[in-house]
Amino acid sequence: MQLEPSAGRRPRPRDRFRHTTTPLLSLSLALSPCLAPVAAAQDASTRQLQPVVVSASGFAQSLADAIPNTTVHTREDIARSGHVDLPGLLAGAAGIDLVRSGGAGGLTSTFMRGAEARQMLVLIDGVRIESGTTGTARIENLMLDQVERVEVVHGNVSALYGSAAVGGVVQILTRRGEGPPRGNASIGFGSRGEERASVGSSGVFGVDGASNYSLQASRHRTDGRSSIDTRLLPTADPDNDGFRNTSFTGSLGHRLSARHRIGGSIYWSESQVELDDSFMVGPGRVEMQDSRLTVASAWWEARPTTQWRSNLRASVVDERSRTRYASGDVSPFDTRRNEVEWRNELALGPGMASFGLATAHERIATSVTYDRERRTSRSAFAGYALKAGPHQAELALRYDDYSDVGDATTGSIGYGYSVDEHWKLLGRVATAFNAPTFNHLFYPGFSNPDLDPERARSIELGIQYQREATRLRATVFRTRYSDMIDSPPPTFLPLNVASTQVQGLELTASGIVSGWRIAANATFQSPTNRQTGETLLRRAKRFGALDVSRRFGAWDAGADLAWGGSRRDFHIETFMPVMLESRARLGLRLQREIFTDTSIVMRLDNVTDDDTPTAHGYIAPGRAFFVMLRWQPS
């Protein structure tokens, strides 16, 4: 299999991996046995079925069989956490470092394994939702009331998903109907005028349960606080910056026969956030941003034979943004993407094969005249997964052709070896391709039409211990980028950095010990510009999280801690280099069932009121309390 990324317009020099992961691998091997006694102490009564994931390989597989490090947040996990939005949930995920510009609704950059925010792919029910102009998804507008589960795949999976999946993938799966029809509702209030309400219903109906449905709507608002620290930027507006969000999801599926099933789904979210402008004063000052995201898809699943499953999906993504200025002017930035994908799974020999085709048409509409406003892409992909005895192997190959930047071939090879019933060794190599955005290429005055697409080569080695509900994993990784795009101050013009490298160690542990539910992770990384030797902006070299919870009779109590080391940034006013201090956020939560299927949920965020920002000049969210009444029939 050809694993070197190939460009359609110009040849790429080959690069070789150096043996830089050995010290980190030695450390991970040393730490893993130290954690094994914790797993051995687990009581047999805590046995749980392993979650099934689909995002790690494209096939349904047990979480224990996923070769890329993968984290799953179930509906139960989400409800227990008390978090309202996706950034709150991801703040405790391994390998993910969040930078928030202000409070709720403020721009959130997600650096996964040191990759740029645009190099992490976000999917809703398998459909990519990034903006065509910025290349990132507005995850700060994604509320959790509509979500059934979140699957996070760490590391380079571009051979599965194409452009943007260099740092990893976050797959958001919305609620689906299961079991008899039943409803759910919640209402809550908190600090700074926060209000939340949600209502929904889901289930199966019809003859022999041939049809299923799900409906969910939610509303969230908060008065917030000022986003920018006026001590550092006196010209900024000191008023509170509020946030409003209304979201809706719906899905409907029907079994036509034993071999055919059809369905459709819609996700709709509308947000409004008040902003503090760090660049302009007077009439040109930005005051507010309205955002709307619509994801609609229809699908047909067929089983031509017992060995073959085929899925045809057509989807439309409409992402709209309106920037409102003090003068009353409004600046729109819209992206519309139409996509058709045909995906197949086939039992072939001792394993499973996958293959498919996809085509997408992307169009932007803005108040600014871009040199180009449309692009198309065509993709072909194939994969094979095999598990025989102690051996496990996965292969993937993908071809993408973009109308404006050429084509690329990417691939990956993964291997796992089960040493015994509990221990497994894992390894993976992969290549990646990331297309420049419309802003990078065609935004007047701040673009570079001569940019090359980004390329990357990744390697990772890991060791995993799995025993019942306990899972321990240590992964060493390295991704080497060529022609990585960066927009450094003071000009912010995009440039191809000749070579960038991110290498590190990722440790994760989860399980139940003597009734305590424990989840912990730590990441140690070195995201470096190889030409200057400097650490990449806004990346911490060390960060992690710890979550513990337990039932005490009728009460369920928990605590979560997210911490991060210092990081380089630029001054909000002068754009000169600055160093931000390390930070830690402690959250406490408590819930109790007060009536049948009805619970009271309380959460206290940032207990110590740590005000250390993750972006210079922006005020970190302060201490906040929230209480909610939730009705959820089992």
C-alpha positions as CSV (number, residue, x, y, z in Angstrom):
1,M,0.0,0.0,0.0
2,Q,1.2,3.5,-0.9
3,L,1.3,5.5,2.2
4,E,3.1,8.6,1.1
5,P,0.7,11.5,0.4
6,S,0.8,12.5,-3.3
7,A,0.0,15.9,-4.6
8,G,-1.8,16.4,-7.9
9,R,0.2,19.6,-8.8
10,R,3.7,19.1,-7.6
11,P,5.9,16.4,-6.2
12,R,6.5,16.1,-2.5
13,P,9.9,15.3,-0.9
14,R,9.9,12.1,1.1
15,D,10.6,12.2,4.8
16,R,11.8,9.5,7.2
17,F,10.8,8.9,10.7
18,R,13.6,9.2,13.2
19,H,13.7,7.1,16.4
20,T,12.5,9.8,18.7
21,T,9.7,7.9,20.4
22,T,11.9,5.4,22.3
23,P,12.3,7.3,25.6
24,L,8.6,8.1,25.7
25,L,7.6,4.5,25.0
26,S,9.9,3.4,27.8
27,L,8.1,5.7,30.1
28,S,4.7,4.5,29.1
29,L,5.7,0.9,29.5
30,A,7.0,1.7,33.0
31,L,3.8,3.5,34.0
32,S,1.3,0.9,32.7
33,P,2.3,-2.0,35.2
34,C,2.0,0.5,38.0
35,L,-1.7,1.0,37.2
36,A,-2.4,-2.7,36.8
37,P,-3.1,-3.4,40.5
38,V,-5.9,-0.8,40.4
39,A,-7.6,-2.8,37.7
40,A,-7.0,-6.1,39.6
41,A,-8.8,-4.6,42.6
42,Q,-12.0,-4.1,40.7
43,D,-15.0,-6.0,42.0
44,A,-16.7,-8.5,39.7
45,S,-20.0,-6.8,40.3
46,T,-18.9,-3.8,38.3
47,R,-18.6,-5.8,35.0
48,Q,-19.9,-3.8,32.1
49,L,-20.2,-4.5,28.4
50,Q,-17.6,-2.6,26.3
51,P,-19.1,0.2,24.2
52,V,-19.3,-0.3,20.5
53,V,-17.6,2.4,18.4
54,V,-17.7,3.0,14.7
55,S,-15.5,6.1,14.3
56,A,-12.1,4.5,15.0
57,S,-12.1,2.2,11.9
58,G,-15.3,2.8,10.0
59,F,-16.5,-0.6,11.3
60,A,-18.6,-1.4,14.4
61,Q,-16.1,-2.8,17.0
62,S,-15.6,-3.0,20.7
63,L,-13.9,-0.1,22.3
64,A,-11.2,-2.5,23.4
65,D,-10.5,-3.4,19.8
66,A,-10.0,0.2,18.6
67,I,-6.4,0.6,17.4
68,P,-6.4,4.4,17.5
69,N,-6.9,5.6,21.1
70,T,-10.7,6.3,21.3
71,T,-12.9,7.8,24.0
72,V,-16.6,7.4,24.3
73,H,-19.0,9.6,26.2
74,T,-22.4,7.9,26.5
75,R,-25.7,9.6,27.2
76,E,-25.4,8.6,30.8
77,D,-21.9,10.1,31.0
78,I,-23.1,13.3,29.5
79,A,-26.1,13.6,31.9
80,R,-23.9,12.8,34.9
81,S,-21.3,15.4,34.0
82,G,-23.7,18.3,34.2
83,H,-22.0,20.1,31.2
84,V,-24.1,22.2,28.9
85,D,-22.0,22.4,25.7
86,L,-19.5,20.3,23.8
87,P,-16.4,22.3,24.9
88,G,-17.3,21.6,28.5
89,L,-17.4,17.9,27.8
90,L,-14.2,17.9,25.7
91,A,-12.2,19.8,28.4
92,G,-11.7,16.5,30.1
93,A,-10.8,14.4,27.0
94,A,-7.3,13.0,26.5
95,G,-5.1,14.9,24.0
96,I,-7.5,17.8,23.7
97,D,-6.4,21.3,24.8
98,L,-9.1,24.0,24.6
99,V,-8.6,27.7,24.2
100,R,-11.7,29.8,24.9
101,S,-12.0,33.5,24.1
102,G,-14.3,34.5,26.9
103,G,-17.3,32.7,28.3
104,A,-20.3,30.8,26.9
105,G,-20.5,31.2,23.1
106,G,-17.0,32.7,22.9
107,L,-14.8,31.4,20.1
108,T,-13.2,28.1,21.1
109,S,-10.1,26.7,19.5
110,T,-9.5,23.0,19.9
111,F,-5.9,21.7,19.6
112,M,-5.9,17.9,19.4
113,R,-2.5,16.3,19.8
114,G,-1.0,19.7,19.0
115,A,-2.7,20.0,15.7
116,E,-4.4,23.3,14.5
117,A,-8.1,23.7,15.3
118,R,-8.9,23.3,11.6
119,Q,-7.0,20.0,11.6
120,M,-9.6,18.3,13.9
121,L,-12.6,17.1,12.1
122,V,-16.1,17.4,13.7
123,L,-19.0,15.3,12.5
124,I,-22.7,15.3,13.3
125,D,-24.1,11.9,12.5
126,G,-21.3,11.3,10.1
127,V,-21.6,14.6,8.3
128,R,-18.7,17.1,8.5
129,I,-19.8,20.6,9.7
130,E,-16.7,22.9,9.4
131,S,-16.9,26.3,7.9
132,G,-15.6,26.7,4.4
133,T,-14.1,30.1,5.3
134,T,-12.3,29.3,8.6
135,G,-12.0,25.5,8.3
136,T,-13.2,25.0,11.9
137,A,-16.5,24.0,13.5
138,R,-18.2,26.3,16.0
139,I,-18.3,23.7,18.7
140,E,-19.1,26.4,21.3
141,N,-22.6,26.5,19.8
142,L,-23.2,22.7,20.1
143,M,-25.4,21.9,23.1
144,L,-25.4,18.5,24.7
145,D,-29.2,18.1,25.2
146,Q,-29.5,16.8,21.6
147,V,-26.6,14.4,21.9
148,E,-26.8,10.6,22.5
149,R,-23.1,9.9,22.5
150,V,-19.7,11.5,21.5
151,E,-16.9,9.4,20.1
152,V,-13.4,11.0,20.1
153,V,-10.7,9.4,18.0
154,H,-7.2,10.6,18.8
155,G,-4.6,11.0,16.1
156,N,-4.3,10.9,12.4
157,V,-7.3,9.2,10.7
158,S,-7.2,11.2,7.4
159,A,-7.2,7.9,5.5
160,L,-10.7,7.3,6.8
161,Y,-12.2,10.8,6.7
162,G,-10.0,12.9,4.3
163,S,-9.0,16.5,4.8
164,A,-8.9,17.9,8.3
165,A,-8.7,14.6,10.3
166,V,-5.0,15.1,11.2
167,G,-5.3,15.6,14.9
168,G,-8.3,13.4,15.3
169,V,-12.1,13.2,14.9
170,V,-15.0,14.2,17.2
171,Q,-18.1,12.3,16.1
172,I,-21.4,13.6,17.6
173,L,-24.3,11.2,17.4
174,T,-27.7,12.7,18.1
175,R,-30.5,10.9,19.9
176,R,-32.3,8.0,18.2
177,G,-35.6,6.3,19.1
178,E,-35.2,3.0,21.0
179,G,-37.8,1.1,23.1
180,P,-41.3,2.2,23.7
181,P,-42.1,5.9,23.2
182,R,-41.2,8.0,26.2
183,G,-40.5,11.7,26.9
184,N,-37.9,13.7,28.7
185,A,-37.7,17.2,30.1
186,S,-35.4,19.5,32.1
187,I,-35.3,23.0,33.4
188,G,-32.6,24.8,35.3
189,F,-31.2,28.1,36.5
190,G,-27.8,29.4,37.5
191,S,-25.4,32.2,38.0
192,R,-25.2,35.3,35.8
193,G,-28.8,34.8,34.6
194,E,-28.3,31.4,33.2
195,E,-31.4,29.5,32.1
196,R,-31.8,26.1,30.5
197,A,-34.8,24.1,29.3
198,S,-35.1,21.0,27.2
199,V,-38.0,18.7,26.1
200,G,-38.1,15.7,23.9
201,S,-39.6,12.3,23.0
202,S,-38.3,9.2,21.3
203,G,-39.1,5.6,20.7
204,V,-40.3,2.9,18.2
205,F,-43.8,2.5,16.8
206,G,-45.7,0.8,14.0
207,V,-46.2,-2.9,13.2
208,D,-43.4,-5.0,14.8
209,G,-41.6,-1.8,15.7
210,A,-40.7,-1.1,12.1
211,S,-40.4,2.7,12.6
212,N,-38.5,4.8,15.1
213,Y,-38.4,8.5,15.9
214,S,-36.7,11.1,18.0
215,L,-37.5,14.8,18.7
216,Q,-35.5,17.1,21.0
217,A,-35.6,20.8,21.5
218,S,-33.6,23.0,23.9
219,R,-33.1,26.6,24.9
220,H,-30.1,28.1,26.7
221,R,-29.3,31.7,27.7
222,T,-26.9,33.5,30.0
223,D,-26.1,37.1,30.7
224,G,-22.4,36.2,30.9
225,R,-19.6,38.6,31.8
226,S,-17.2,40.8,29.9
227,S,-15.0,38.7,27.5
228,I,-12.0,41.1,27.4
229,D,-10.0,42.3,30.3
230,T,-10.1,46.1,30.0
231,R,-7.0,46.4,32.2
232,L,-5.1,45.0,29.3
233,L,-7.2,46.6,26.5
234,P,-8.8,49.8,27.8
235,T,-10.7,50.5,24.5
236,A,-12.7,47.3,24.9
237,D,-16.4,47.5,25.9
238,P,-16.6,46.5,29.6
239,D,-20.3,45.4,29.5
240,N,-21.4,41.8,30.0
241,D,-21.4,39.5,27.0
242,G,-24.5,37.3,26.9
243,F,-25.2,34.2,24.9
244,R,-28.4,32.6,23.5
245,N,-28.9,29.3,21.9
246,T,-31.9,27.4,20.6
247,S,-31.4,23.9,19.2
248,F,-33.6,21.2,17.7
249,T,-33.0,17.6,16.4
250,G,-35.3,15.2,14.8
251,S,-35.0,11.8,13.2
252,L,-37.2,9.2,11.6
253,G,-36.4,5.7,10.4
254,H,-38.5,2.9,8.8
255,R,-37.8,-0.7,8.0
256,L,-39.2,-1.4,4.6
257,S,-38.2,-5.1,4.7
258,A,-35.7,-7.4,6.2
259,R,-33.1,-6.0,3.8
260,H,-34.0,-2.4,3.3
261,R,-34.3,0.6,5.7
262,I,-34.7,4.3,5.0
263,G,-34.5,7.3,7.2
264,G,-33.6,10.9,7.7
265,S,-32.5,13.4,10.3
266,I,-32.1,17.1,10.9
267,Y,-30.0,19.1,13.3
268,W,-30.7,22.8,13.7
269,S,-29.0,25.3,16.1
270,E,-29.2,29.0,16.3
271,S,-26.9,31.1,18.5
272,Q,-26.4,34.7,19.4
273,V,-23.3,35.9,21.3
274,E,-22.3,39.4,22.3
275,L,-18.7,40.2,21.6
276,D,-15.9,42.5,22.7
277,D,-13.8,43.7,19.7
278,S,-10.0,43.5,20.4
279,F,-9.1,45.3,17.1
280,M,-11.5,48.1,16.3
281,V,-13.2,51.0,18.2
282,G,-16.1,53.3,17.1
283,P,-18.6,52.4,14.4
284,G,-16.4,49.6,13.1
285,R,-16.5,47.7,16.4
286,V,-17.9,44.2,16.3
287,E,-20.8,43.9,18.9
288,M,-22.6,40.7,18.2
289,Q,-22.4,37.5,16.1
290,D,-25.4,35.4,15.0
291,S,-24.8,31.8,14.0
292,R,-27.0,29.1,12.5
293,L,-26.2,25.6,11.7
294,T,-28.5,23.2,9.8
295,V,-27.5,19.6,9.0
296,A,-30.1,17.5,7.1
297,S,-29.5,14.1,5.7
298,A,-31.5,11.2,4.2
299,W,-30.3,7.7,3.9
300,W,-31.1,4.3,2.5
301,E,-29.5,1.1,4.0
302,A,-29.6,-2.1,2.0
303,R,-28.4,-5.7,2.6
304,P,-28.1,-7.2,-0.9
305,T,-26.7,-10.4,0.7
306,T,-26.1,-11.5,4.3
307,Q,-22.4,-10.6,3.7
308,W,-22.9,-7.2,2.2
309,R,-24.3,-4.0,3.7
310,S,-24.6,-0.8,1.6
311,N,-25.5,2.7,2.7
312,L,-26.4,5.6,0.5
313,R,-26.6,9.0,2.2
314,A,-27.3,12.5,0.8
315,S,-26.7,15.5,3.2
316,V,-26.9,19.2,3.2
317,V,-25.0,21.5,5.6
318,D,-25.9,25.1,5.8
319,E,-23.7,27.2,8.1
320,R,-24.5,30.9,8.5
321,S,-22.8,33.6,10.4
322,R,-23.8,37.3,10.8
323,T,-21.3,39.7,12.3
324,R,-23.0,42.9,13.6
325,Y,-21.1,46.1,14.0
326,A,-21.7,49.2,16.2
327,S,-22.6,51.1,13.0
328,G,-25.5,48.8,12.3
329,D,-23.8,47.1,9.4
330,V,-24.1,43.4,9.1
331,S,-21.4,41.1,7.5
332,P,-22.6,37.6,6.4
333,F,-20.3,34.6,6.0
334,D,-22.2,31.5,4.9
335,T,-21.1,28.0,3.8
336,R,-23.3,25.5,2.1
337,R,-22.1,21.9,1.4
338,N,-24.1,19.3,-0.5
339,E,-22.6,15.8,-0.2
340,V,-23.5,12.3,-1.4
341,E,-21.7,9.3,0.0
342,W,-22.0,5.6,-0.9
343,R,-20.4,3.3,1.7
344,N,-20.3,-0.5,1.7
345,E,-19.2,-3.2,4.1
346,L,-18.5,-6.7,2.9
347,A,-17.4,-9.9,4.7
348,L,-14.4,-10.9,2.7
349,G,-12.2,-13.8,3.7
350,P,-11.3,-13.8,7.4
351,G,-12.1,-10.1,7.8
352,M,-14.3,-7.2,6.8
353,A,-13.8,-4.9,3.8
354,S,-15.1,-1.5,3.2
355,F,-15.2,0.6,0.1
356,G,-17.1,3.7,-1.2
357,L,-17.3,6.9,-3.1
358,A,-18.2,10.4,-2.1
359,T,-18.7,13.8,-3.9
360,A,-19.2,17.2,-2.3
361,H,-20.0,20.7,-3.6
362,E,-19.1,23.6,-1.4
363,R,-20.2,27.2,-1.9
364,I,-19.6,30.3,0.2
365,A,-21.6,33.6,0.2
366,T,-20.2,36.6,2.0
367,S,-20.2,40.4,2.0
368,V,-16.6,40.2,0.8
369,T,-15.7,39.5,-2.8
370,Y,-13.5,36.4,-2.9
371,D,-11.6,35.4,-6.0
372,R,-13.4,32.0,-5.8
373,E,-16.5,31.1,-4.0
374,R,-17.1,27.4,-5.1
375,R,-15.2,24.2,-4.9
376,T,-15.9,20.5,-5.5
377,S,-14.3,17.4,-4.2
378,R,-14.5,13.7,-5.1
379,S,-13.3,10.9,-3.0
380,A,-12.8,7.1,-3.2
381,F,-11.9,5.0,-0.2
382,A,-11.3,1.4,0.8
383,G,-10.3,-0.5,4.0
384,Y,-9.9,-3.9,5.4
385,A,-10.0,-5.1,9.1
386,L,-8.9,-8.5,10.3
387,K,-8.9,-10.2,13.7
388,A,-7.4,-13.6,13.9
389,G,-6.3,-15.1,17.2
390,P,-4.0,-12.6,19.0
391,H,-3.5,-10.6,15.8
392,Q,-5.5,-7.6,14.6
393,A,-4.8,-5.5,11.6
394,E,-6.5,-2.6,9.8
395,L,-5.7,-1.0,6.5
396,A,-7.1,2.1,4.9
397,L,-6.5,3.9,1.6
398,R,-8.2,7.1,0.4
399,Y,-8.0,9.3,-2.7
400,D,-9.3,12.9,-2.6
401,D,-9.4,15.4,-5.5
402,Y,-10.2,19.1,-4.8
403,S,-11.0,21.4,-7.7
404,D,-8.8,24.2,-6.4
405,V,-5.8,22.6,-4.8
406,G,-5.3,19.2,-6.5
407,D,-5.5,15.6,-5.3
408,A,-3.9,13.5,-2.6
409,T,-3.7,9.9,-1.7
410,T,-3.5,9.0,2.0
411,G,-3.3,5.7,3.8
412,S,-2.9,4.0,7.2
413,I,-1.8,0.7,8.6
414,G,-2.6,-0.4,12.1
415,Y,-1.7,-3.6,14.0
416,G,-2.5,-4.9,17.4
417,Y,-1.1,-8.0,19.2
418,S,-2.8,-9.4,22.3
419,V,0.0,-10.6,24.6
420,D,-2.6,-12.3,26.9
421,E,-6.2,-11.9,27.9
422,H,-5.7,-8.3,29.2
423,W,-2.5,-6.8,27.6
424,K,-2.3,-5.6,24.0
425,L,0.5,-3.9,22.0
426,L,-0.6,-1.5,19.3
427,G,1.1,0.4,16.5
428,R,0.0,2.6,13.6
429,V,1.4,4.7,10.8
430,A,-0.6,7.1,8.7
431,T,-0.4,10.0,6.2
432,A,-2.7,13.0,6.0
433,F,-3.8,15.8,3.7
434,N,-5.4,19.0,4.7
435,A,-6.8,21.5,2.1
436,P,-6.4,25.2,2.6
437,T,-9.6,27.1,3.4
438,F,-11.3,29.8,1.3
439,N,-9.9,32.4,3.7
440,H,-6.3,31.0,3.3
441,L,-6.5,31.1,-0.5
442,F,-8.9,33.8,-1.6
443,Y,-9.8,36.4,1.2
444,P,-8.8,39.8,-0.3
445,G,-5.8,41.3,1.4
446,F,-5.3,38.5,3.9
447,S,-4.7,35.5,1.8
448,N,-2.1,33.6,-0.2
449,P,-3.3,31.9,-3.4
450,D,0.1,30.2,-3.7
451,L,-0.3,28.1,-0.6
452,D,0.4,24.4,-0.8
453,P,-1.9,21.9,0.9
454,E,-0.7,20.7,4.3
455,R,0.8,17.2,4.5
456,A,1.5,15.0,7.5
457,R,3.0,11.7,8.5
458,S,2.2,10.1,11.8
459,I,3.4,7.2,13.8
460,E,2.1,5.9,17.2
461,L,2.9,3.0,19.5
462,G,0.8,2.0,22.4
463,I,0.2,-0.5,25.2
464,Q,-3.3,-1.3,26.5
465,Y,-4.6,-3.1,29.6
466,Q,-8.3,-4.1,29.5
467,R,-10.1,-6.0,32.4
468,E,-13.8,-5.8,32.6
469,A,-14.7,-2.1,33.0
470,T,-11.1,-1.0,33.5
471,R,-9.1,0.3,30.6
472,L,-5.5,1.7,30.8
473,R,-3.6,2.9,27.8
474,A,-0.3,4.6,27.1
475,T,0.4,5.9,23.6
476,V,3.4,7.6,22.2
477,F,2.8,9.6,19.0
478,R,4.6,11.8,16.5
479,T,3.2,13.7,13.6
480,R,5.5,15.6,11.2
481,Y,4.0,18.3,9.0
482,S,5.3,19.7,5.8
483,D,4.0,22.9,4.4
484,M,1.9,23.5,7.5
485,I,-0.2,26.7,7.3
486,D,0.2,29.3,10.0
487,S,-0.8,33.0,10.3
488,P,1.6,34.6,12.7
489,P,1.4,38.1,14.0
490,P,1.7,41.0,13.2
491,T,0.6,40.6,9.6
492,F,-1.5,37.4,10.0
493,L,-0.8,36.5,6.4
494,P,-1.0,32.7,5.9
495,L,2.3,31.0,5.2
496,N,3.6,27.5,4.6
497,V,5.9,26.6,7.5
498,A,8.5,24.3,6.1
499,S,8.3,21.7,8.8
500,T,6.5,21.3,12.1
501,Q,6.5,18.4,14.5
502,V,4.4,17.3,17.4
503,Q,5.5,14.3,19.5
504,G,4.3,13.2,22.9
505,L,2.9,10.8,25.3
506,E,-0.8,10.3,26.0
507,L,-1.9,8.4,29.1
508,T,-5.6,7.4,29.8
509,A,-7.2,5.3,32.6
510,S,-10.8,4.6,33.3
511,G,-12.6,2.1,35.5
512,I,-14.5,1.4,38.7
513,V,-12.6,0.8,41.9
514,S,-14.5,-0.1,45.2
515,G,-17.6,1.7,43.9
516,W,-15.7,4.8,42.6
517,R,-16.0,5.7,38.9
518,I,-12.6,7.0,37.8
519,A,-11.4,8.5,34.6
520,A,-8.0,10.2,34.2
521,N,-5.7,11.3,31.4
522,A,-2.5,13.2,30.9
523,T,-0.8,14.4,27.8
524,F,2.9,15.4,27.5
525,Q,3.8,16.9,24.1
526,S,6.2,19.0,22.2
527,P,4.5,20.9,19.4
528,T,7.5,22.6,17.7
529,N,8.3,24.7,14.7
530,R,11.4,22.8,13.5
531,Q,12.9,25.8,11.8
532,T,12.8,28.1,14.8
533,G,12.7,25.6,17.6
534,E,9.8,27.5,19.2
535,T,6.7,25.9,20.7
536,L,3.6,26.5,18.5
537,L,1.3,29.3,19.7
538,R,-1.4,28.5,22.3
539,R,-0.3,24.9,22.8
540,A,0.4,23.7,26.4
541,K,3.2,21.1,26.7
542,R,1.4,19.4,29.6
543,F,-2.3,19.1,30.4
544,G,-4.7,16.5,31.7
545,A,-7.9,15.8,33.6
546,L,-9.3,13.7,36.4
547,D,-13.0,12.8,37.0
548,V,-14.2,10.8,40.1
549,S,-17.7,10.0,41.1
550,R,-19.6,7.7,43.4
551,R,-23.1,6.9,44.6
552,F,-23.8,7.5,48.3
553,G,-27.3,6.0,48.8
554,A,-29.7,8.1,46.9
555,W,-27.0,10.7,46.1
556,D,-24.6,10.7,43.2
557,A,-21.6,13.0,43.8
558,G,-18.6,13.8,41.6
559,A,-15.7,16.1,40.9
560,D,-13.7,16.9,37.8
561,L,-10.4,18.7,37.5
562,A,-8.9,20.0,34.2
563,W,-5.4,21.4,34.3
564,G,-2.9,22.8,31.8
565,G,0.6,24.0,31.7
566,S,1.9,27.4,30.5
567,R,1.7,28.3,26.8
568,R,3.0,30.9,24.4
569,D,0.6,33.5,23.1
570,F,0.6,37.0,21.6
571,H,-0.4,40.2,23.5
572,I,-4.0,41.2,22.7
573,E,-3.0,44.8,21.9
574,T,0.7,44.9,20.9
575,F,0.9,41.3,19.4
576,M,4.2,40.9,21.1
577,P,5.0,37.4,22.5
578,V,3.8,36.6,26.0
579,M,3.7,33.5,28.2
580,L,0.4,32.5,29.9
581,E,0.6,30.8,33.2
582,S,-0.6,27.3,34.0
583,R,-4.2,26.9,35.1
584,A,-6.6,24.5,36.8
585,R,-10.4,24.3,36.9
586,L,-12.2,22.2,39.6
587,G,-15.8,21.4,39.2
588,L,-18.2,19.7,41.7
589,R,-21.5,18.1,41.0
590,L,-24.3,16.4,43.0
591,Q,-27.6,14.8,41.9
592,R,-30.4,12.9,43.6
593,E,-33.6,11.2,42.5
594,I,-36.3,13.0,44.3
595,F,-39.3,11.3,42.6
596,T,-39.6,8.3,40.3
597,D,-37.6,9.2,37.1
598,T,-37.1,12.8,38.4
599,S,-33.8,14.1,39.7
600,I,-32.3,17.3,40.9
601,V,-28.8,18.1,39.5
602,M,-26.4,20.7,40.9
603,R,-23.1,21.8,39.5
604,L,-20.4,24.3,40.8
605,D,-17.9,25.2,38.1
606,N,-14.4,26.7,38.8
607,V,-14.6,26.2,42.5
608,T,-11.4,28.1,43.2
609,D,-12.4,31.0,40.9
610,D,-9.1,30.6,38.9
611,D,-8.9,33.5,36.5
612,T,-6.0,32.4,34.5
613,P,-7.0,32.8,30.8
614,T,-6.3,30.4,28.0
615,A,-6.1,33.3,25.5
616,H,-4.3,36.5,26.4
617,G,-6.5,39.4,27.3
618,Y,-9.7,37.3,27.6
619,I,-11.3,36.8,31.0
620,A,-11.7,33.2,32.0
621,P,-15.2,32.1,33.1
622,G,-15.4,32.6,36.9
623,R,-17.1,30.5,39.6
624,A,-20.6,29.6,38.6
625,F,-23.4,27.6,40.1
626,F,-26.2,25.8,38.3
627,V,-29.2,23.7,39.5
628,M,-31.6,21.7,37.3
629,L,-34.7,19.5,37.6
630,R,-34.6,16.6,35.2
631,W,-37.3,14.1,34.2
632,Q,-35.9,11.1,32.4
633,P,-38.0,7.9,32.4
634,S,-35.9,4.7,32.3
